[in-house]
Amino acid sequence: MTSYLNTENIERSRGGFGPELSRMGVEYHPLRPFLPEKAKVLFLGSFPPQRKRWCMDFYYPNYINDHWRIEGQIFFGDKNHFVDVANKRFKIDEIVAFCKEKGLAFFDTSTAIRRLQDNASDKFLEVVEPTDIPALLRQLPHLRAIVTTGEKATETICASLGIPTIPKVNTYVEVSFRDSEAPSLLGEGGGRGFLYRLPSSSRAYPLSFDKKVEAYRQFFNFIQL
């Protein structure tokens, strides 16, 4: 079974690389960035939920998060296309193959955080170390759009890239994917693309599944994936 665990970061979070940081409750990102060679879309969340909520070692691992059901419904007409219903898991190998085929990349806007409460709510995440977004972009020369699905992730990336306008849900802003270190490598559209904000796929977000599907479908149509 495919795994994208960053075992070094998991050890750091357990205190193996410094008990002082461990006592401070710092968690390092437990997954490696998933960056297919010809990725056109980069999904950036805030940070994965606690491991006890995972059903696979990949992005959107919480079984009650509907991200993979939304994509199953859009691309295959079946919300359970990527779901192993009997075992209450997602079909990770099928998901990875699908993402490589479609050009979907995944990571998060924070590489180290501190949880202020024992849950997965963004409201109680303290960003200790934001992700080096330009470093990710330099690995994605075909990128057309960055997608965020939460307020904290959107605010963090806007601060990182110097974007003055934080897009509202189901809207976007045009951004530059260039930087001073690799001005000719980023983005197919002359180094420009979109920061697009979608509704969260968490069931805690107050929007029906069908309306989330429609919002995501509109994005994929917009980006012509």
SERO-4910 file (N, C-alpha, C, O; in steps of 0.05 Angstrom, whole numbers):
BEGIN
 pado doro    nc1    nc2    nc3   cac1   cac2   cac3    cc1    cc2    cc3    oc1    oc2    oc3
  Met    A     17    -24      0      0      0      0     18     25      0     37     26     15
  Thr    A     10     45    -16     26     69    -19     26     85      7      6     86     21
  Ser    A     49     96     14     51    113     37     68    138     30     89    135     17
  Tyr    A     60    161     39     75    185     35     84    198     61     87    222     64
  Leu    A     88    180     82     96    190    108    124    201    107    142    191     94
  Asn    A    127    223    122    154    234    126    163    224    154    157    237    174
  Thr    A    177    202    154    183    189    180    202    206    197    200    205    221
  Glu    A    219    222    184    236    239    200    220    260    215    226    265    239
  Asn    A    201    272    202    184    292    216    167    279    238    162    291    258
  Ile    A    158    255    233    142    241    254    159    237    279    150    240    301
  Glu    A    185    229    274    203    226    297    208    252    311    209    253    336
  Arg    A    211    273    296    215    300    308    191    307    326    194    317    348
  Ser    A    167    301    316    143    308    331    141    292    357    130    301    377
  Arg    A    153    268    357    153    251    381    175    259    401    176    249    423
  Gly    A    192    277    392    213    286    410    240    274    404    260    279    419
  Gly    A    242    257    384    267    243    378    289    262    369    312    255    370
  Phe    A    281    286    359    301    305    350    303    329    368    313    350    360
  Gly    A    293    327    392    295    349    411    273    350    431    250    358    424
  Pro    A    277    341    455    256    339    476    245    366    483    222    368    491
  Glu    A    261    388    480    250    414    487    227    422    469    207    432    478
  Leu    A    230    417    442    208    423    424    185    405    429    162    414    427
  Ser    A    190    380    435    168    361    441    152    371    465    127    369    464
  Arg    A    165    381    485    150    390    509    133    415    502    112    419    514
  Met    A    142    429    482    126    453    473    102    445    456     86    462    449
  Gly    A    100    419    449     77    409    434     78    416    405     57    419    392
  Val    A    102    418    393    105    425    365    102    399    348    115    379    354
  Glu    A     85    400    328     81    378    309     93    387    282     87    408    272
  Tyr    A    109    369    270    119    373    244    103    358    223     92    337    230
  His    A    102    368    199     84    356    179     91    327    175    114    320    168
  Pro    A     71    308    179     77    280    177     77    268    149     83    244    146
  Leu    A     71    284    129     70    274    101     90    289     84     95    313     88
  Arg    A    101    275     64    117    289     44     99    303     24     77    294     19
  Pro    A    108    325     13     93    338     -8     88    318    -31    105    304    -39
  Phe    A     63    319    -41     56    302    -64     56    320    -88     37    336    -91
  Leu    A     76    318   -105     80    337   -127     85    322   -153    108    319   -162
  Pro    A     63    313   -167     66    299   -192     81    316   -212     79    341   -212
  Glu    A     96    304   -230    113    318   -249     98    339   -265    109    360   -270
  Lys    A     74    333   -274     59    352   -291     35    363   -277     14    368   -289
  Ala    A     38    368   -251     15    379   -235      6    406   -245     23    424   -250
  Lys    A    -19    409   -248    -31    434   -256    -45    449   -233    -49    473   -234
  Val    A    -53    434   -213    -67    445   -190    -54    437   -164    -47    413   -161
  Leu    A    -50    455   -146    -38    450   -120    -58    456    -98    -65    479    -94
  Phe    A    -67    435    -84    -85    439    -62    -68    443    -37    -50    428    -30
  Leu    A    -74    465    -22    -60    472      2    -80    475     25    -95    494     25
  Gly    A    -79    456     44    -95    459     68    -78    473     89    -58    486     83
  Ser    A    -87    470    114    -72    483    136    -52    463    148    -28    468    150
  Phe    A    -62    439    157    -45    418    169    -63    393    173    -87    396    177
  Pro    A    -51    370    171    -67    345    174    -79    343    202    -68    354    221
  Pro    A   -101    328    204   -112    322    231    -94    304    246    -74    294    235
  Gln    A   -100    300    271    -84    281    288    -85    253    276   -105    245    263
  Arg    A    -63    238    280    -61    212    267    -83    193    275    -90    175    260
  Lys    A    -94    196    299   -116    178    308   -141    181    290   -158    164    291
  Arg    A   -142    202    274   -165    206    256   -160    197    228   -177    200    211
  Trp    A   -137    185    223   -130    178    195   -140    150    189   -142    132    206
  Cys    A   -147    146    163   -153    119    153   -134    112    130   -136     90    119
  Met    A   -115    130    123    -95    124    103    -72    145    106    -76    165    118
  Asp    A    -49    138     95    -26    155     97    -24    173     72     -5    171     57
  Phe    A    -44    191     70    -44    209     47    -61    233     55    -71    235     77
  Tyr    A    -64    252     37    -79    277     43   -109    272     45   -120    254     32
  Tyr    A   -121    288     62   -150    285     69   -154    256     79   -170    241     68
  Pro    A   -141    248    101   -141    220    110   -164    214    129   -169    190    134
  Asn    A   -179    234    138   -201    229    157   -225    217    141   -234    229    122
  Tyr    A   -234    194    150   -255    180    135   -281    197    133   -296    193    114
  Ile    A   -286    214    152   -310    230    151   -306    257    137   -324    273    135
  Asn    A   -282    262    126   -278    285    108   -286    276     80   -280    254     72
  Asp    A   -300    294     66   -313    286     40   -297    293     16   -307    292     -6
  His    A   -271    301     19   -256    310     -5   -256    288    -27   -262    295    -50
  Trp    A   -250    264    -20   -248    243    -40   -275    234    -50   -277    223    -72
  Arg    A   -296    237    -34   -323    232    -43   -331    253    -64   -344    247    -84
  Ile    A   -324    278    -59   -330    300    -78   -316    294   -105   -329    296   -126
  Glu    A   -291    287   -104   -277    282   -129   -288    257   -143   -290    256   -167
  Gly    A   -295    237   -127   -307    213   -139   -333    219   -153   -339    209   -175
  Gln    A   -350    237   -141   -375    244   -153   -371    260   -178   -385    256   -198
  Ile    A   -352    279   -178   -347    296   -201   -336    280   -225   -347    283   -247
  Phe    A   -316    264   -221   -302    252   -243   -312    224   -250   -307    214   -272
  Phe    A   -327    211   -232   -337    184   -238   -367    180   -233   -377    158   -238
  Gly    A   -380    201   -224   -409    200   -219   -416    181   -196   -438    171   -194
  Asp    A   -396    177   -178   -400    159   -155   -385    169   -131   -360    169   -132
  Lys    A   -398    178   -111   -384    190    -88   -367    169    -73   -349    176    -58
  Asn    A   -373    144    -77   -358    123    -64   -337    110    -82   -326     88    -76
  His    A   -331    123   -104   -311    111   -122   -284    106   -109   -271     86   -114
  Phe    A   -276    124    -91   -250    122    -78   -253    111    -49   -234    113    -33
  Val    A   -277    101    -42   -282     92    -15   -284     62    -13   -299     49    -28
  Asp    A   -270     51      6   -273     23     14   -293     23     36   -286     24     60
  Val    A   -318     21     29   -340     24     48   -339      3     70   -343      9     94
  Ala    A   -333    -22     62   -334    -44     82   -313    -40    104   -318    -47    127
  Asn    A   -290    -29     96   -268    -26    116   -265      3    126   -246      9    141
  Lys    A   -283     20    117   -283     48    125   -255     61    121   -243     73    138
  Arg    A   -246     58     96   -220     69     87   -224     81     60   -244     76     46
  Phe    A   -204     97     52   -202    106     24   -183     88      8   -165     76     20
  Lys    A   -187     86    -18   -171     70    -35   -146     86    -44   -146     98    -65
  Ile    A   -126     85    -27   -103    103    -31    -89     99    -58    -82    119    -70
  Asp    A    -85     75    -66    -71     70    -92    -86     81   -115    -74     92   -134
  Glu    A   -112     78   -115   -129     90   -136   -129    120   -135   -128    133   -156
  Ile    A   -128    131   -111   -127    160   -108   -101    172   -119   -101    191   -134
  Val    A    -79    159   -112    -53    168   -121    -51    167   -151    -41    185   -164
  Ala    A    -60    145   -163    -59    142   -192    -76    163   -206    -68    175   -226
  Phe    A   -100    168   -195   -118    189   -205   -105    216   -204   -106    231   -224
  Cys    A    -92    223   -182    -80    249   -178    -57    253   -198    -53    275   -208
  Lys    A    -41    232   -202    -20    234   -221    -30    238   -250    -19    254   -265
  Glu    A    -52    224   -256    -64    227   -283    -75    255   -287    -71    266   -309
  Lys    A    -89    265   -267   -102    291   -270    -83    315   -265    -90    338   -272
  Gly    A    -61    310   -252    -43    331   -246    -51    347   -221    -51    371   -221
  Leu    A    -57    332   -199    -65    345   -174    -43    341   -154    -35    318   -147
  Ala    A    -33    363   -143    -12    363   -123    -24    370    -96    -45    384    -94
  Phe    A    -11    362    -74    -21    367    -47      1    373    -27     22    359    -27
  Phe    A     -3    392    -11     13    397     13     -4    416     31    -28    418     27
  Asp    A      9    428     50     -5    447     69     12    472     73     35    473     66
  Thr    A     -2    492     83     11    518     86     28    521    111     42    541    115
  Ser    A     28    500    128     45    500    152     61    474    153     50    452    148
  Thr    A     87    476    159    103    452    162    107    445    192    117    423    198
  Ala    A    101    464    210    102    458    239     80    474    252     77    498    247
  Ile    A     66    462    271     44    475    284     43    467    314     57    448    322
  Arg    A     27    481    329     21    474    356     -9    473    359    -22    493    352
  Arg    A    -20    451    369    -49    449    373    -56    461    400    -46    453    421
  Leu    A    -74    481    400    -82    494    425   -104    479    439   -110    483    462
  Gln    A   -118    461    423   -138    444    435   -135    416    422   -123    414    401
  Asp    A   -147    396    434   -144    369    424   -164    363    402   -182    346    405
  Asn    A   -162    377    380   -180    372    357   -166    382    331   -143    390    332
  Ala    A   -181    380    309   -169    386    283   -178    414    273   -173    421    250
  Ser    A   -191    430    290   -201    456    281   -178    475    275   -160    478    291
  Asp    A   -180    488    251   -160    508    244   -159    531    265   -138    543    269
  Lys    A   -182    536    277   -184    558    296   -164    555    319   -156    574    331
  Phe    A   -157    530    325   -140    524    348   -112    514    339    -99    500    354
  Leu    A   -104    521    314    -77    515    305    -60    540    306    -68    561    296
  Glu    A    -37    538    319    -18    560    319      4    553    299     17    532    302
  Val    A      9    569    279     29    564    259     57    570    272     62    593    279
  Val    A     73    550    274    101    553    284    120    558    261    138    574    263
  Glu    A    115    544    239    133    547    215    116    545    190    107    523    183
  Pro    A    112    567    176     97    566    151    113    552    130    138    552    130
  Thr    A     99    540    111    112    526     88    126    546     70    116    568     66
  Asp    A    148    538     59    162    554     39    148    550     13    155    533     -3
  Ile    A    127    566      8    111    563    -16    127    567    -42    124    550    -60
  Pro    A    144    587    -44    159    590    -69    176    565    -75    180    558    -98
  Ala    A    186    551    -54    202    527    -59    185    505    -71    194    490    -88
  Leu    A    159    504    -63    141    484    -75    136    492   -104    136    475   -122
  Leu    A    131    517   -109    124    526   -136    146    521   -156    142    516   -179
  Arg    A    171    523   -146    194    518   -164    194    489   -174    208    483   -194
  Gln    A    179    471   -161    178    443   -169    154    437   -187    149    414   -194
  Leu    A    138    458   -193    113    454   -207    112    473   -232     97    492   -231
  Pro    A    127    467   -252    129    486   -275    103    487   -292    100    506   -308
  His    A     85    468   -288     60    468   -304     36    479   -288     13    476   -297
  Leu    A     41    490   -265     20    498   -247      2    520   -259     11    539   -271
  Arg    A    -24    516   -256    -44    535   -265    -58    549   -241    -66    572   -243
  Ala    A    -62    533   -219    -78    544   -197    -69    532   -171    -62    509   -169
  Ile    A    -70    549   -150    -68    540   -122    -96    541   -110   -110    560   -114
  Val    A   -103    520    -96   -130    518    -84   -127    517    -54   -111    501    -44
  Thr    A   -142    534    -40   -144    531    -11   -173    525     -4   -191    532    -18
  Thr    A   -176    512     19   -203    504     27   -210    512     56   -228    501     68
  Gly    A   -195    532     66   -200    541     93   -189    569     97   -171    577     83
  Glu    A   -200    582    117   -192    610    122   -163    612    131   -148    630    121
  Lys    A   -154    594    149   -126    596    158   -106    591    136    -87    606    133
  Ala    A   -112    571    119    -94    565     97    -93    588     77    -72    595     67
  Thr    A   -116    600     72   -117    623     53   -102    647     64    -87    659     50
  Glu    A   -106    653     90    -92    675    102    -61    670    102    -46    689     97
  Thr    A    -53    645    108    -25    639    109    -11    642     82     11    653     81
  Ile    A    -24    632     61    -11    634     35    -12    662     24      7    671     10
  Cys    A    -32    677     31    -33    706     22    -10    721     35      3    738     23
  Ala    A     -5    715     61     17    728     75     44    720     63     62    736     59
  Ser    A     46    694     56     71    683     45     78    695     18    101    701     12
  Leu    A     57    698      1     62    708    -26     57    737    -30     59    748    -52
  Gly    A     50    751     -8     46    780    -10     21    787    -25     20    807    -39
  Ile    A      0    771    -23    -25    776    -37    -43    793    -20    -51    785      2
  Pro    A    -50    818    -28    -64    836    -11    -93    830     -7   -105    837     14
  Thr    A   -106    816    -26   -134    811    -25   -139    781    -18   -131    764    -34
  Ile    A   -152    776      4   -158    748     11   -184    740     -2   -205    752      4
  Pro    A   -183    721    -20   -208    714    -35   -229    701    -17   -222    686      2
  Lys    A   -254    707    -22   -276    695     -8   -281    667    -20   -271    661    -42
  Val    A   -297    651     -7   -303    624    -16   -316    626    -44   -334    642    -49
  Asn    A   -307    608    -62   -317    606    -90   -309    630   -107   -322    637   -127
  Thr    A   -287    644    -99   -276    665   -115   -246    661   -117   -235    643   -104
  Tyr    A   -233    677   -134   -204    673   -138   -191    700   -143   -204    720   -149
  Val    A   -165    701   -140   -148    724   -148   -126    714   -166   -117    691   -163
  Glu    A   -118    731   -184    -96    724   -202    -70    730   -187    -67    750   -174
  Val    A    -50    711   -189    -25    714   -175     -2    707   -193     -6    695   -214
  Ser    A     22    716   -185     46    709   -200     59    684   -187     62    683   -163
  Phe    A     67    665   -204     81    642   -194    111    645   -198    126    626   -194
  Arg    A    120    668   -206    149    673   -210    162    681   -183    148    689   -164
  Asp    A    188    677   -182    203    688   -159    231    695   -168    239    689   -191
  Ser    A    245    709   -151    271    719   -159    292    697   -164    311    701   -179
  Glu    A    288    673   -152    307    652   -155    302    636   -180    322    624   -191
  Ala    A    278    634   -190    272    619   -214    251    633   -231    229    622   -234
  Pro    A    257    657   -241    237    673   -254    226    661   -280    204    669   -289
  Ser    A    239    642   -292    230    631   -318    218    604   -315    210    592   -336
  Leu    A    216    592   -291    208    565   -288    179    560   -279    169    538   -282
  Leu    A    167    581   -269    141    576   -255    117    584   -271    114    607   -280
  Gly    A    100    565   -276     74    571   -288     74    570   -318     92    582   -331
  Glu    A     54    557   -330     53    555   -359     43    582   -371     50    588   -393
  Gly    A     27    596   -356     14    620   -367     31    645   -362     22    665   -351
  Gly    A     56    644   -372     74    667   -368     81    672   -339     86    695   -332
  Gly    A     80    652   -323     87    655   -295     64    665   -278     68    672   -255
  Arg    A     40    665   -289     16    674   -273     -4    651   -272     -6    634   -289
  Gly    A    -20    653   -250    -41    633   -246    -62    644   -227    -65    668   -225
  Phe    A    -75    626   -213    -97    634   -196    -94    622   -168    -86    599   -164
  Leu    A   -102    638   -148   -107    628   -121   -137    626   -118   -151    647   -118
  Tyr    A   -147    602   -116   -176    597   -117   -184    585    -90   -172    566    -81
  Arg    A   -205    597    -78   -214    587    -52   -240    572    -55   -260    582    -65
  Leu    A   -239    547    -46   -263    529    -46   -273    525    -18   -259    529      1
  Pro    A   -299    516    -16   -309    510     11   -295    485     22   -286    468      7
  Ser    A   -292    484     48   -280    461     61   -296    436     56   -320    436     55
  Ser    A   -281    414     52   -294    388     49   -301    374     76   -312    353     77
  Ser    A   -293    388     98   -300    378    124   -330    379    128   -343    398    120
  Arg    A   -341    359    141   -370    359    147   -378    380    167   -402    386    171
  Ala    A   -358    391    181   -364    413    200   -370    439    185   -382    457    197
  Tyr    A   -362    441    159   -368    465    144   -398    465    136   -407    445    124
  Pro    A   -412    486    142   -442    486    138   -451    490    109   -461    511    102
  Leu    A   -447    469     93   -456    469     65   -461    441     57   -447    422     65
  Ser    A   -483    436     42   -490    409     35   -469    396     17   -455    410      3
  Phe    A   -469    370     17   -450    355     -1   -455    363    -30   -435    368    -44
  Asp    A   -480    364    -39   -485    370    -67   -476    398    -74   -466    402    -97
  Lys    A   -478    417    -56   -469    444    -63   -438    445    -63   -426    460    -79
  Lys    A   -425    429    -46   -396    428    -48   -387    416    -74   -368    425    -87
  Val    A   -401    395    -82   -395    382   -108   -397    402   -131   -379    403   -148
  Glu    A   -418    418   -130   -421    438   -152   -399    459   -151   -390    467   -172
  Ala    A   -391    467   -127   -370    487   -125   -344    476   -136   -330    490   -151
  Tyr    A   -337    452   -129   -312    439   -139   -314    434   -169   -294    438   -183
  Arg    A   -337    426   -178   -341    422   -207   -336    448   -223   -323    447   -244
  Gln    A   -347    470   -212   -343    495   -226   -313    502   -227   -304    513   -247
  Phe    A   -299    497   -206   -270    502   -206   -256    485   -227   -241    496   -243
  Phe    A   -261    459   -228   -247    442   -247   -255    450   -276   -238    448   -294
  Asn    A   -279    459   -280   -287    469   -307   -272    495   -313   -263    499   -335
  Phe    A   -270    512   -293   -256    537   -297   -227    533   -304   -216    547   -322
  Ile    A   -214    514   -291   -185    510   -296   -181    492   -320   -158    488   -328
  Gln    A   -203    480   -330   -202    463   -354   -184    439   -349   -166    432   -365
  Leu    A   -189    426   -327   -174    402   -320   -185    378   -334   -174    356   -331
***
